[in-house]
Amino acid sequence: MAAALHLNGILIIVGNYGSGKTEVAVNLAVDQQAKGRQVRLADLDLVNLYFRTREARHALSALGIEVILPPEGWLQADLPILVPQVAGLIRRPGELAILDVGGDGVGARVLAALGEAFQNAPETAQVFQVVNPFRPNTDTVARCLAMRAVIESASRLKVTGWVGNAHLMDETTADHIRQGHDLMLALADASGLPLACMAVADGLMHTPVVDTMACPVLTIRRQMVPPWRRPVVLSGEDTILQ
Amino acid sequence: MSKVLMKGNEAIAEAAIRAGCLNYFAYPITPQSEVAEYLSWRMSEVDGVFLQGESEVAVGYMIFGAAGAGVRVFTTSSSPGISLMSEAISYLCGAQLPAVFVNIMRGGPGLGGILPSQADYFQATKGIGHGDCRLLVMAPASVQEVVEMVMTAFPLAEKYRNPVMILGDGLIGQMMEPVEFPDHLKSEPTNKDAWASNGIDFRKGSKRNLVRSLFLDPEKLNDNNLELRAKYERMKREEVRFEAYNTQGEYSVLIVSYGTMSRVCKTAIETLKAEGIEVGLIRPQTLFPYPEIAVREAARKSSCRAVLCIEMSMGQMVEDVERCVQGARPVQWYGKCGGDVPTPEEIIDLVKRTLSPM
């Protein structure tokens, strides 16, 4: 198991609907940028309509992170738009290019369309599958592996690591995080793939269970909030514990 | 069952199954397509039926047929799709058949947009179809509440032999919240012998159910309308539901708001409270029947100087608020209907402006 997270080149974030891919992608981007790396983030969610990376675009831009999106006038279009800059990003990812992909196999299918770009990429992409065990379709090791198979088949890429994102929004307790961590360890064991990191909301970072984890921990400062909530201020402080 | 994290649309689908509804017909439309997507695999696990109709018009009559046969049935759609179903909804009311319709509203008119809206209030509560027809309309404000409302909707539809509508805005369908499900209900309407036209068995008995909304005899048509009217009056007596928030003590402004819009209002109310400005909120959970007495009494509280109706439309529910307040206080509408939801800051500013010149 990885004791630290080494991210280079292309990092693709996949997972089932509502697993928290966007929060993981955004917070990873901020963390890596704060560590002095040049980060670019592409919103490849072509299937979902609400609560996408594009909603955090202003906060990310303010931190100097380039967000690759469809043109402003088409951000709410009810049709999939894949901008050509994404293929360019894959061929020349720079220090770190993070691709936030849509949910399930349906959302991951766009990656297959970028197959030629991946073949010409300077290095193999890392592909992290985000899992929230409190979502209905990924509550057991078997279901997580089934979701992985669906995503790999649709994307024609291989998952290379897991991100555990165990939460029930505001109702998350230390016990939920512990249960989630246990399931992720079992999943890492069954799949032979590393648990790249656990994601934990900023308000729960100081619960004792976090110190016992055998993997890096990513602080989630929630950005995808309903209109009666304000997003947490993004910051690269205190994110990946190594 | 312990809590899970679900999107509103997924929760609606699961709630219907747990309510014992194993028949779902639909046609996809943003922002509610996840209901159909979920049920496309989930219905087969419970030996239920999911069929995609060739259009919403077809779906409306698939619902009519299934309801007429005495089974629990529901559909989900969004604004333009509901317009296409409105003829069938009127037929269901006329034939006194129970069914559940979920409208996850998007911006309009026409194709409008795909972001949240509450602009189908008039349609749902006053103009769902031709003739003197009404729906019992419930408006959820959270994913847990939409689950409870969907599960309540089926027995209510059967109690009144009338369609029930869940009216949620796009956020209700798209947002994720922790949710838990109550136990399964029975899978068949308990009173279906009163209307179900389900086959040859009835030829042996003395009673034969006929599903129809055609009454050419003027007296019989009038009788049918009187029967419907009596049911709608009974709904007004027995089914009104609302939430009163921060109305125990004194408040200088009353807000009336429903659905997720009311949650933005609550954030504003809490911020204003910290500044020493008290604002009460009435949140209708049923839009028909409307909580008339609650709104009237809350508006007439002696400390209350003005009533604000805040909705994601260009001013629809405000007409019901004015009807209830009966001129006792000034009533003002505030809203947006493009997809952007009014923010807590806008509401705070509105409350302060409302109070300042008085």
Interface residues (C-beta under 8 A of the other chain):
Chain A: Y17 G18 L49 Y50 F51 Q76 D78 N132 F134 R135 P136 D139 H167 L168 M169 E171 P226 P227 W228 R229
Chain B: K3 V4 L5 M6 K7 E10 E14 T30 P31 E34 G113 I114 L115 G170 L171 Q174 M175 M176 E177 P178 T260 R263 V264 K266 T267 G339 V341 P342 T343 P344
